[in-house]
Amino acid sequence: MTPNEVVLCRSDASPFQSGTGFGTRQRRRLDRAREKGYLDARCRNACKVIEAFGLWCWRLKLPMVWFERQTPRSKYGRVHLELFTTANRLTPRGQATLQFLCEGVTVQGQPRISPHHAFFDRVPLGGLEELAKAAFRAATRTGNYAPDHRGAGQQTGAESWRSASA
């Protein structure tokens, strides 16, 4: 057997397992997040899990959605939606959709929604997963996002050097 055949035999491994050094629970949590589209970050090493999930979302150009508890024993949580992992931004229609979702889940705090991210604070624990699922679907629904053209007219360093030397 050549080394290439050995690598091909391990094709059933999760993309999260390569180089991350996570335990079985964290890998399972990340695999569930990959299947659902959003991450349940109610765990001990949430920062590392969120970082790995963000990298995966960035590679696939998906919006990053995760939820967590406010404090370890709080009866409220937070839901985050980040579009920095995509080349898109929320349209006014998408922002209005997310605002409407908050009213359906009875978010206690004031949601912060912008074209590039949304943050829902003081969400009752029973509504965390429901809001995360709805936020992911709203962020990926056609008409709720548009291409983000920040920096489209700017030149990179190599292009500006070429134009200056011409």
C-alpha positions in Angstrom: 0.0 0.0 0.0 1.3 3.5 -0.8 0.8 6.4 1.5 -1.8 7.8 -0.8 -4.0 4.8 -0.4 -3.9 5.1 3.3 -5.1 8.7 3.2 -7.9 7.7 0.9 -9.1 4.9 3.3 -9.6 7.6 6.0 -12.2 9.5 4.0 -14.9 8.9 6.6 -13.2 11.3 9.0 -14.8 14.6 9.8 -13.1 17.7 8.5 -13.1 19.1 12.0 -10.8 16.3 13.2 -7.8 17.3 11.1 -5.4 19.2 13.3 -7.8 20.4 15.9 -7.0 18.0 18.7 -10.5 18.0 20.1 -11.9 15.3 22.2 -14.9 13.1 21.3 -17.5 15.4 22.8 -16.2 18.5 21.0 -16.0 16.6 17.7 -19.5 15.4 18.1 -20.7 18.9 18.9 -18.9 20.2 15.8 -20.3 17.4 13.6 -23.9 18.2 14.8 -23.2 21.9 14.0 -22.1 21.0 10.5 -25.3 19.0 10.0 -27.6 21.7 11.4 -25.9 24.9 10.3 -25.6 26.4 13.8 -23.4 25.6 16.8 -24.6 24.9 20.3 -21.7 26.5 22.3 -22.9 25.6 25.7 -19.8 23.8 26.7 -16.6 24.3 28.7 -14.1 25.1 25.9 -16.6 27.2 23.9 -13.9 29.6 22.5 -12.0 26.8 20.8 -15.1 25.2 19.5 -16.5 28.5 18.1 -13.1 29.2 16.5 -13.1 25.8 14.7 -16.7 26.2 13.7 -16.0 29.7 12.3 -13.1 28.4 10.3 -15.4 25.7 8.8 -18.0 28.3 8.0 -15.4 30.6 6.4 -14.1 27.8 4.2 -17.7 27.0 3.0 -18.7 30.7 2.9 -21.7 30.1 5.2 -23.0 32.5 7.8 -21.8 31.6 11.3 -24.6 31.1 13.8 -24.0 29.9 17.4 -25.7 30.2 20.7 -24.4 30.1 24.3 -25.6 30.7 27.9 -25.1 34.2 29.3 -23.5 32.7 32.4 -22.9 29.0 33.3 -26.1 28.8 35.4 -28.2 31.5 33.7 -31.7 30.8 32.5 -31.0 33.1 29.5 -28.7 32.8 26.6 -27.3 34.6 23.5 -27.6 33.9 19.8 -24.9 35.3 17.4 -25.1 35.6 13.6 -21.9 36.6 11.8 -21.8 37.3 8.1 -18.0 38.0 8.1 -17.5 34.4 7.0 -19.3 35.1 3.8 -19.0 37.7 1.0 -22.6 38.9 1.8 -24.4 41.3 3.9 -28.0 41.4 5.2 -30.5 43.5 3.2 -33.0 45.7 4.9 -35.5 42.9 4.3 -33.2 40.4 6.0 -32.7 42.7 9.0 -36.5 43.1 9.3 -36.9 39.4 9.1 -34.5 38.9 12.0 -36.2 41.6 14.0 -39.5 39.8 13.5 -38.0 36.5 14.6 -37.0 38.1 18.0 -40.6 39.0 18.7 -41.7 35.4 18.1 -39.2 34.0 20.6 -39.8 36.7 23.2 -36.2 38.1 23.4 -36.0 40.0 26.7 -33.1 42.3 25.7 -32.9 44.6 22.7 -31.5 42.7 19.6 -28.6 44.4 17.8 -28.9 43.8 14.1 -26.6 45.3 11.4 -25.9 44.3 7.8 -22.9 42.2 8.9 -24.0 40.6 12.2 -26.9 40.1 14.6 -26.8 39.6 18.3 -29.8 38.5 20.4 -29.3 38.8 24.2 -31.4 37.5 27.0 -33.1 34.7 25.0 -34.9 32.1 27.2 -33.0 28.8 27.1 -36.0 27.0 25.6 -35.9 29.3 22.6 -32.2 29.4 21.9 -32.0 26.5 19.4 -35.3 27.6 17.7 -34.0 31.2 17.2 -30.6 29.9 16.0 -32.2 27.7 13.4 -34.6 30.5 12.3 -31.7 33.0 12.1 -29.6 30.6 9.9 -32.5 30.0 7.6 -33.3 33.7 7.4 -29.7 34.6 6.7 -29.4 32.1 3.8 -32.9 32.8 2.3 -32.7 34.5 -1.2 -33.6 38.2 -0.9 -32.4 38.5 2.7 -28.7 38.9 1.7 -26.8 40.7 -1.1 -23.2 40.6 -2.1 -21.1 42.9 0.0 -19.0 45.3 -2.2 -16.8 46.7 0.5 -13.4 47.4 -1.0 -14.5 46.3 -4.5 -13.1 49.5 -6.0 -9.9 49.4 -4.0 -6.7 48.0 -5.6 -4.5 45.5 -3.9 -0.9 46.3 -3.3 0.3 44.4 -6.4 -2.2 46.1 -8.7 -1.4 49.6 -7.4 2.3 48.9 -7.8 1.8 47.8 -11.4 -0.3 50.9 -12.3 2.3 53.2 -10.6 5.2 51.6 -12.6 3.4 51.8 -16.0 
